């Protein structure tokens, strides 16, 4: 068996531990398929918990499940004992334990060298545990004080241990996400809400959407395996890289980031297929005629949305979608004071939480600070950055399509340049390699957002072109009102005569 796995691993260029993980990861699809047909309630919870623990044990060993139990136990205990502060306690205890595991295992180095451990799955688990505790705390607050997202996901009762463990270890999302809410899980396993079954109402078939996700996964893996030998991460430390011209180095950074993303697309496509085929990914019906089923809960990435983004603001909406949503609901929205607009500091704090969640490597920290600058440049905050270019575009007459296209392309070029420059830090992780790669292109991806942000202070934004509306004077309004009254009186007179 080991020989067969060794030959398979060498054939696709991965280590045996990574191959074992990939096999268990793909196995979540048939396992989730079986989960779909189990009776509601306890059978579904037992199967979710048992299958997740079993696949995790095969992938990472016994220690993985022991690691998962600690934040799960801390979260559940805080809900039972300190409901009002459960969210805050779980947030800090969960992140504290995750940081300890990041430091102990140094997972980033292991992943770069072809190893694998349970910290990736632990990252997903911590977010689920925190959101569950926060929503349970929200359950005792007055409804008028809550945001729409809080009203939607608040928990008025504490989940049972069986429901809680099933939610945490559900194999479809356990390894790599997507993150989803406890309330959705309870409604799905209880055949409630949008999953209510009746004689007149049937749930949509998930098979076509699952097939689409699997085809996407195959294409993404094929592209990754084709590109990665040509643009390996080691290229930045090779002597040949330092012999490149400025434009060659910039292109190498672009292609390295582009290549690495296909690996994530593959992983998330498999997770999407797993959640869809279980039925949990269903989010309702579209408003089209005829209505079509939507599977947004399973979607974690929009490939074309990332690669063709015309603004950095769009990236959190199309990349690691469910984690971005989690960060917005449980960090960004909650650190904004009521009645005040969010600013750069709230954005930076959210990106810092995201960086710590990924790990304490300098490359992660630098990447997320960079991304805060990049997003700030494209955000519609009056005094910040590339919204300037966006407003220039809005100020151009629709008739001048060439200039509007030029400004759109400028925004696209800015986004793709800064994104691929910044993500080098996310990939190489070490401070030395990150700064060396940035320095090799004269820190262009750091300087450019700062310049654009400063331009937002100096150059007064142009006003957008609006179609001219013909002014109506007061006399015209009086005449129109009189005619309308006379018309109404005539109609009522005729109706009275008929009666």
C-alpha positions as CSV (number, residue, x, y, z in Angstrom):
1,X,0.0,0.0,0.0
2,X,2.8,2.4,0.9
3,X,4.6,1.6,-2.4
4,X,1.5,2.3,-4.4
5,X,1.0,5.6,-2.6
6,X,4.6,6.5,-3.1
7,X,4.3,5.9,-6.8
8,X,1.1,7.9,-7.0
9,X,2.6,10.8,-5.0
10,X,5.7,11.0,-7.2
11,X,3.5,10.9,-10.3
12,X,1.7,14.1,-9.4
13,X,4.7,15.7,-7.6
14,X,3.5,15.7,-4.0
15,X,4.5,14.0,-0.7
16,X,2.7,11.0,0.7
17,X,1.1,13.0,3.5
18,X,-0.3,15.5,1.0
19,X,-1.6,12.7,-1.2
20,X,-3.3,11.1,1.8
21,X,-4.9,14.4,2.6
22,X,-6.0,14.9,-1.0
23,X,-7.6,11.4,-1.1
24,X,-9.5,12.1,2.1
25,X,-10.4,15.5,0.9
26,X,-11.9,14.2,-2.4
27,X,-13.7,11.4,-0.3
28,X,-15.8,14.2,1.3
29,X,-17.8,14.3,-1.9
30,X,-19.2,10.7,-1.7
31,X,-19.5,11.0,2.1
32,X,-21.5,14.2,1.7
33,X,-23.7,12.5,-0.9
34,X,-24.6,9.8,1.7
35,X,-25.3,12.5,4.3
36,X,-27.9,14.0,2.1
37,X,-30.2,10.9,2.4
38,X,-30.0,10.3,6.2
39,X,-33.1,11.1,8.3
40,X,-33.2,14.6,9.9
41,X,-32.0,15.2,13.5
42,X,-29.7,12.9,15.4
43,X,-28.7,10.6,12.5
44,X,-27.5,13.5,10.5
45,X,-25.5,15.0,13.4
46,X,-23.9,11.6,14.3
47,X,-22.9,11.0,10.7
48,X,-21.5,14.6,10.3
49,X,-19.4,14.2,13.5
50,X,-18.3,10.7,12.9
51,X,-17.3,11.1,9.2
52,X,-15.4,14.3,9.9
53,X,-13.5,12.8,12.8
54,X,-12.7,9.6,10.8
55,X,-11.4,11.4,7.7
56,X,-9.4,13.8,9.9
57,X,-7.8,10.9,11.7
58,X,-6.8,9.2,8.4
59,X,-5.4,12.5,7.1
60,X,-3.6,13.9,10.1
61,X,-3.6,11.2,12.8
62,X,-5.1,11.1,16.3
63,X,-3.5,14.4,17.5
64,X,-5.6,16.3,15.0
65,X,-8.9,15.4,16.6
66,X,-7.5,16.2,20.1
67,X,-6.5,19.7,18.8
68,X,-10.0,20.2,17.5
69,X,-11.6,19.3,20.8
70,X,-9.9,22.1,22.8
71,X,-11.4,25.1,21.0
72,X,-14.7,23.3,20.7
73,X,-14.8,22.6,24.4
74,X,-13.8,26.2,25.3
75,X,-16.5,27.6,23.0
76,X,-19.2,25.4,24.3
77,X,-18.3,25.9,27.9
78,X,-18.3,29.7,27.4
79,X,-21.8,29.4,25.9
80,X,-23.1,27.4,28.9
81,X,-21.4,29.5,31.6
82,X,-21.0,33.1,30.3
83,X,-23.6,33.6,27.6
84,X,-23.3,37.4,27.6
85,X,-19.6,37.3,27.1
86,X,-19.4,34.0,25.2
87,X,-18.5,35.5,21.9
88,X,-15.6,37.6,23.3
89,X,-14.2,34.7,25.4
90,X,-14.4,32.3,22.5
91,X,-12.8,34.8,20.1
92,X,-9.7,35.3,22.2
93,X,-9.4,31.7,23.4
94,X,-9.9,30.3,19.9
95,X,-7.5,32.6,18.3
96,X,-5.0,32.2,21.2
97,X,-5.0,28.4,20.7
98,X,-4.8,28.7,16.9
99,X,-1.8,31.1,17.3
100,X,-0.1,28.6,19.6
101,X,-0.6,25.8,17.0
102,X,0.7,28.0,14.3
103,X,3.9,28.8,16.3
104,X,4.4,25.1,17.3
105,X,3.9,23.5,14.0
106,X,5.1,26.4,11.7
107,X,2.7,25.1,9.2
108,X,3.7,27.6,6.4
109,X,7.2,26.0,6.3
110,X,5.7,22.5,6.2
111,X,3.4,23.4,3.4
112,X,6.2,24.9,1.3
113,X,8.3,21.7,1.8
114,X,5.4,19.4,0.9
115,X,4.2,18.6,4.4
116,X,0.7,18.8,5.8
117,X,-0.8,19.1,9.3
118,X,-4.2,19.9,10.9
119,X,-3.8,23.6,11.3
120,X,-5.6,24.4,8.1
121,X,-8.7,22.5,9.3
122,X,-8.3,24.0,12.7
123,X,-8.4,27.5,11.1
124,X,-11.8,26.7,9.7
125,X,-13.0,25.2,12.9
126,X,-12.1,28.2,15.0
127,X,-14.1,30.5,12.8
128,X,-17.2,28.2,13.1
129,X,-16.8,28.0,16.9
130,X,-16.5,31.8,17.3
131,X,-19.5,32.6,15.1
132,X,-21.6,30.1,17.0
133,X,-20.7,31.7,20.3
134,X,-21.2,35.2,19.1
135,X,-24.6,34.4,17.6
136,X,-25.7,32.8,20.9
137,X,-24.6,35.9,22.7
138,X,-26.7,38.0,20.2
139,X,-29.7,35.9,21.1
140,X,-30.3,37.8,24.4
141,X,-29.9,41.3,22.9
142,X,-32.8,43.5,21.9
143,X,-33.7,43.0,18.2
144,X,-33.9,46.7,17.5
145,X,-30.2,47.0,18.5
146,X,-29.0,44.4,16.0
147,X,-27.8,44.6,12.4
148,X,-29.6,42.6,9.7
149,X,-26.9,39.9,9.8
150,X,-27.2,39.6,13.6
151,X,-31.0,39.2,13.3
152,X,-30.6,36.6,10.6
153,X,-28.1,34.3,12.4
154,X,-28.8,34.9,16.2
155,X,-29.4,31.8,18.3
156,X,-32.1,31.9,20.9
157,X,-31.2,28.5,22.4
158,X,-28.0,26.7,23.0
159,X,-27.3,23.9,20.5
160,X,-27.1,20.4,22.0
161,X,-23.6,18.8,22.2
162,X,-24.5,16.5,19.4
163,X,-25.6,19.4,17.1
164,X,-22.5,21.4,18.1
165,X,-20.0,18.6,17.3
166,X,-21.8,17.7,14.1
167,X,-21.7,21.4,13.0
168,X,-18.0,21.7,13.9
169,X,-16.7,18.5,12.3
170,X,-19.1,18.2,9.2
171,X,-16.6,16.7,6.7
172,X,-17.8,18.7,3.7
173,X,-16.4,22.0,5.1
174,X,-14.1,20.6,7.8
175,X,-10.8,20.5,5.8
176,X,-10.9,23.7,3.8
177,X,-14.2,25.5,4.4
178,X,-16.4,27.1,3.4
179,X,-17.4,28.5,6.7
180,X,-21.2,28.6,7.3
181,X,-23.5,29.4,10.2
182,X,-24.9,27.2,13.0
183,X,-28.5,28.4,12.2
184,X,-28.2,27.2,8.6
185,X,-26.8,23.9,9.8
186,X,-29.7,23.4,12.2
187,X,-32.3,24.2,9.6
188,X,-30.7,21.9,7.1
189,X,-30.4,19.0,9.5
190,X,-33.9,19.6,10.8
191,X,-35.5,20.0,7.3
192,X,-36.6,23.5,8.2
193,X,-36.5,26.9,6.4
194,X,-35.7,26.6,2.7
195,X,-35.1,22.8,3.2
196,X,-38.7,22.2,4.3
197,X,-40.1,19.2,2.4
198,X,-43.8,18.8,1.4
199,X,-45.9,17.1,-1.2
200,X,-46.1,20.3,-3.2
201,X,-42.5,21.4,-2.6
202,X,-39.4,19.5,-3.5
203,X,-35.7,20.4,-3.1
204,X,-33.7,21.0,-6.3
205,X,-31.3,18.4,-7.7
206,X,-27.7,19.2,-6.8
207,X,-26.1,17.0,-9.5
208,X,-25.6,19.5,-12.3
209,X,-24.1,22.1,-9.9
210,X,-21.9,19.5,-8.4
211,X,-20.7,18.4,-11.9
212,X,-19.9,22.0,-12.7
213,X,-17.8,22.4,-9.6
214,X,-15.9,19.1,-10.4
215,X,-15.2,20.2,-13.9
216,X,-13.9,23.5,-12.6
217,X,-11.7,21.6,-10.1
218,X,-10.2,19.4,-12.8
219,X,-9.4,22.5,-15.0
220,X,-7.8,24.3,-12.1
221,X,-5.6,21.3,-11.1
222,X,-4.6,20.8,-14.7
223,X,-3.5,24.4,-15.1
224,X,-1.7,24.4,-11.8
225,X,0.3,21.2,-12.6
226,X,1.2,22.7,-16.0
227,X,2.3,26.1,-14.7
228,X,4.0,25.3,-11.4
229,X,7.2,23.7,-13.0
230,X,7.6,26.9,-15.0
231,X,7.0,29.4,-12.2
232,X,8.1,27.7,-8.9
233,X,8.3,29.7,-5.7
234,X,12.0,29.0,-5.5
235,X,12.5,31.2,-8.6
236,X,12.9,34.3,-6.3
237,X,16.0,32.9,-4.7
238,X,17.6,31.6,-7.9
239,X,20.5,33.6,-9.4
240,X,18.7,33.8,-12.8
241,X,15.9,35.9,-11.2
242,X,18.4,38.7,-10.3
243,X,19.6,38.8,-13.9
244,X,16.1,39.7,-15.1
245,X,15.2,43.2,-16.2
246,X,12.6,45.1,-14.2
247,X,9.8,44.1,-16.5
248,X,10.9,40.4,-16.5
249,X,10.9,40.4,-12.6
250,X,7.5,42.1,-12.6
251,X,6.1,39.5,-15.0
252,X,7.7,36.6,-13.0
253,X,5.9,37.9,-9.9
254,X,2.6,38.1,-11.8
255,X,2.9,34.6,-13.1
256,X,4.0,33.1,-9.8
257,X,0.9,34.6,-8.1
258,X,-1.3,33.6,-11.0
259,X,0.0,30.0,-10.8
260,X,-0.4,29.7,-7.1
261,X,-4.0,30.8,-7.2
262,X,-5.1,27.8,-9.3
263,X,-4.2,25.5,-6.3
264,X,-6.6,27.4,-4.1
265,X,-9.2,27.3,-6.9
266,X,-8.9,23.5,-7.0
267,X,-9.3,23.1,-3.2
268,X,-12.3,25.4,-3.0
269,X,-14.0,23.8,-6.0
270,X,-13.8,20.3,-4.3
271,X,-15.3,21.8,-1.1
272,X,-18.0,23.5,-3.2
273,X,-18.9,20.1,-4.8
274,X,-19.0,18.5,-1.4
275,X,-21.3,21.0,0.1
276,X,-23.6,21.2,-2.9
277,X,-24.1,17.5,-3.2
278,X,-25.1,17.3,0.4
279,X,-27.8,19.8,-0.1
280,X,-26.4,22.2,2.5
281,X,-25.1,24.6,-0.2
282,X,-28.7,25.4,-1.3
283,X,-29.6,29.1,-0.6
284,X,-33.0,29.4,-2.3
285,X,-34.3,30.3,-5.7
286,X,-33.4,33.1,-8.1
287,X,-35.8,35.8,-9.2
288,X,-35.6,34.7,-12.9
289,X,-38.3,33.1,-14.8
290,X,-38.3,30.2,-14.5
291,X,-36.5,30.3,-11.1
292,X,-33.2,28.5,-10.8
293,X,-31.7,27.0,-7.6
294,X,-28.8,29.0,-6.0
295,X,-25.9,27.4,-4.3
296,X,-24.1,30.5,-2.8
297,X,-23.4,29.0,0.6
298,X,-21.0,26.5,-1.1
299,X,-19.2,29.1,-3.2
300,X,-15.9,30.2,-1.9
301,X,-14.3,31.7,-5.1
302,X,-15.3,33.3,-8.4
303,X,-12.3,32.5,-10.6
304,X,-13.1,35.0,-13.4
305,X,-14.1,37.6,-10.8
306,X,-10.6,37.4,-9.3
307,X,-8.6,37.2,-12.5
308,X,-10.6,40.0,-14.2
309,X,-11.3,42.2,-11.2
310,X,-11.5,45.9,-12.3
311,X,-11.2,47.1,-8.8
312,X,-9.4,45.9,-5.6
313,X,-12.7,46.4,-3.7
314,X,-14.2,43.5,-5.7
315,X,-11.5,41.0,-4.5
316,X,-13.0,40.2,-1.0
317,X,-16.3,39.6,-2.7
318,X,-14.9,36.9,-5.0
319,X,-11.9,35.5,-3.2
320,X,-12.3,33.2,-0.1
321,X,-15.8,34.5,-0.1
322,X,-17.1,32.9,3.1
323,X,-14.1,33.9,5.2
324,X,-14.4,37.4,3.8
325,X,-18.1,37.4,4.8
326,X,-17.1,36.1,8.3
327,X,-14.6,38.9,8.7
328,X,-17.1,41.5,7.8
329,X,-19.9,40.2,10.1
330,X,-17.8,39.3,13.1
331,X,-14.9,41.8,13.0
332,X,-15.4,44.8,10.6
333,X,-19.0,45.6,11.3
334,X,-18.6,45.1,15.1
335,X,-15.6,47.5,15.5
336,X,-17.5,50.4,13.7
337,X,-19.2,52.7,16.2
338,X,-22.9,53.1,15.8
339,X,-23.8,56.0,13.6
340,X,-20.2,56.4,12.2
341,X,-18.8,55.4,8.9
342,X,-15.9,52.8,8.7
343,X,-12.5,54.1,7.7
344,X,-9.0,52.9,7.0
345,X,-8.3,51.9,10.6
346,X,-11.3,49.4,10.7
347,X,-10.1,48.0,7.4
348,X,-6.6,47.6,8.7
349,X,-7.8,46.0,11.9
350,X,-9.8,43.5,9.9
351,X,-6.9,42.7,7.6
352,X,-4.7,42.2,10.7
353,X,-7.1,39.7,12.2
354,X,-7.1,37.9,8.8
355,X,-3.3,37.9,8.8
356,X,-3.1,36.4,12.4
357,X,-5.7,33.8,11.4
358,X,-3.4,32.6,8.6
359,X,-0.3,32.5,10.8
360,X,2.4,34.7,12.3
361,X,4.7,34.7,9.4
362,X,6.0,38.1,8.4
363,X,4.9,37.5,4.8
364,X,1.3,37.1,5.9
365,X,1.4,40.3,7.9
366,X,3.0,42.3,5.1
367,X,0.6,40.9,2.5
368,X,-2.5,41.9,4.5
369,X,-1.1,45.4,5.3
370,X,-0.4,45.7,1.6
371,X,-3.9,44.5,0.7
372,X,-5.4,47.1,3.1
373,X,-3.6,49.8,1.2
374,X,-4.6,48.2,-2.1
375,X,-8.3,48.0,-1.1
376,X,-8.2,51.5,0.4
377,X,-7.0,52.8,-2.9
378,X,-10.1,51.4,-4.7
379,X,-12.6,52.1,-1.9
380,X,-15.2,54.8,-2.3
381,X,-14.0,56.7,0.8
382,X,-13.9,60.4,-0.2
383,X,-10.3,61.0,0.9
384,X,-8.8,57.7,-0.2
385,X,-7.2,56.7,-3.4
386,X,-8.2,55.0,-6.6
387,X,-11.8,56.0,-6.1
388,X,-10.2,59.1,-7.7
389,X,-9.8,57.2,-11.0
390,X,-13.3,55.7,-10.5
391,X,-14.8,59.2,-10.1
392,X,-12.8,60.4,-13.1
393,X,-14.4,57.6,-15.1
394,X,-17.9,58.6,-13.7
395,X,-17.3,62.2,-14.7
396,X,-16.6,61.3,-18.3
397,X,-19.6,61.5,-20.6
398,X,-21.0,58.1,-21.7
399,X,-20.5,59.3,-25.2
400,X,-16.8,59.3,-24.7
401,X,-16.6,55.5,-24.5
402,X,-12.8,55.3,-25.4
403,X,-11.8,57.5,-22.4
404,X,-14.1,55.5,-20.1
405,X,-12.6,52.2,-21.3
406,X,-9.1,53.7,-20.7
407,X,-9.9,54.6,-17.1
408,X,-11.5,51.2,-16.5
409,X,-8.3,49.5,-17.8
410,X,-6.2,51.7,-15.6
411,X,-8.1,50.5,-12.5
412,X,-7.8,46.9,-13.7
413,X,-4.0,47.3,-14.3
414,X,-3.6,48.8,-10.9
415,X,-5.5,45.9,-9.2
416,X,-3.6,43.2,-11.0
417,X,-0.2,44.7,-10.5
418,X,-0.6,45.4,-6.8
419,X,-2.3,42.1,-6.1
420,X,0.4,39.9,-7.7
421,X,3.2,42.0,-6.2
422,X,1.6,41.8,-2.8
423,X,0.9,38.0,-2.9
424,X,4.6,37.2,-3.1
425,X,4.8,37.8,0.7
426,X,1.8,35.4,1.2
427,X,3.7,32.7,-0.7
428,X,7.3,33.0,0.4
429,X,6.4,33.9,4.0
430,X,9.8,34.9,5.3
431,X,10.7,38.6,5.9
432,X,14.0,38.4,4.0
433,X,12.5,36.8,0.8
434,X,9.5,39.1,0.8
435,X,11.5,42.3,1.1
436,X,14.0,41.1,-1.4
437,X,11.3,40.3,-4.0
438,X,9.7,43.7,-3.3
439,X,13.0,45.5,-3.5
440,X,13.8,43.8,-6.9
441,X,11.0,45.8,-8.5
442,X,11.7,49.0,-6.5
443,X,8.7,48.5,-4.1
444,X,6.4,49.6,-7.0
445,X,3.4,47.8,-5.5
446,X,3.8,49.6,-2.2
447,X,4.6,53.1,-3.6
448,X,1.8,53.1,-6.2
449,X,-1.1,52.8,-3.7
450,X,0.4,55.4,-1.4
451,X,0.8,57.9,-4.3
452,X,-2.8,57.3,-5.4
453,X,-4.1,57.8,-1.9
454,X,-2.2,61.1,-1.6
455,X,-3.6,62.2,-4.9
456,X,-7.0,61.8,-3.3
457,X,-6.1,64.6,-0.9
458,X,-4.5,66.9,-3.6
459,X,-6.8,66.6,-6.6
460,X,-10.4,67.5,-6.1
461,X,-12.6,64.7,-7.5
462,X,-14.6,65.5,-10.6
463,X,-18.3,65.5,-10.3
464,X,-20.1,62.6,-12.2
465,X,-22.0,63.5,-15.3
466,X,-25.7,63.3,-14.8
467,X,-28.4,63.7,-17.4
468,X,-29.9,67.2,-17.4
469,X,-33.4,67.3,-16.0
470,X,-35.7,70.0,-17.3
471,X,-36.6,72.4,-14.5
472,X,-40.3,72.9,-13.9
473,X,-41.3,76.3,-12.4
474,X,-43.9,76.9,-9.7
475,X,-46.5,78.2,-12.1
476,X,-46.3,75.0,-14.2
477,X,-46.7,72.9,-11.1
478,X,-49.8,74.8,-10.1
479,X,-51.4,74.4,-13.6
480,X,-50.6,70.7,-13.6
481,X,-52.1,70.3,-10.1
482,X,-55.3,72.1,-11.1
483,X,-55.7,70.0,-14.2
484,X,-55.2,66.8,-12.1
485,X,-57.9,67.9,-9.6
486,X,-60.4,68.7,-12.3
487,X,-59.7,65.4,-14.0
488,X,-60.3,63.5,-10.7
489,X,-63.5,65.4,-10.0
490,X,-64.8,64.5,-13.5
491,X,-64.1,60.9,-12.9
492,X,-65.9,60.8,-9.5
493,X,-68.9,62.8,-11.0
494,X,-69.4,60.1,-13.7
495,X,-69.1,57.3,-11.1
496,X,-71.8,59.0,-8.9
497,X,-74.1,59.4,-12.0
498,X,-73.7,55.7,-12.8
499,X,-74.7,54.8,-9.2
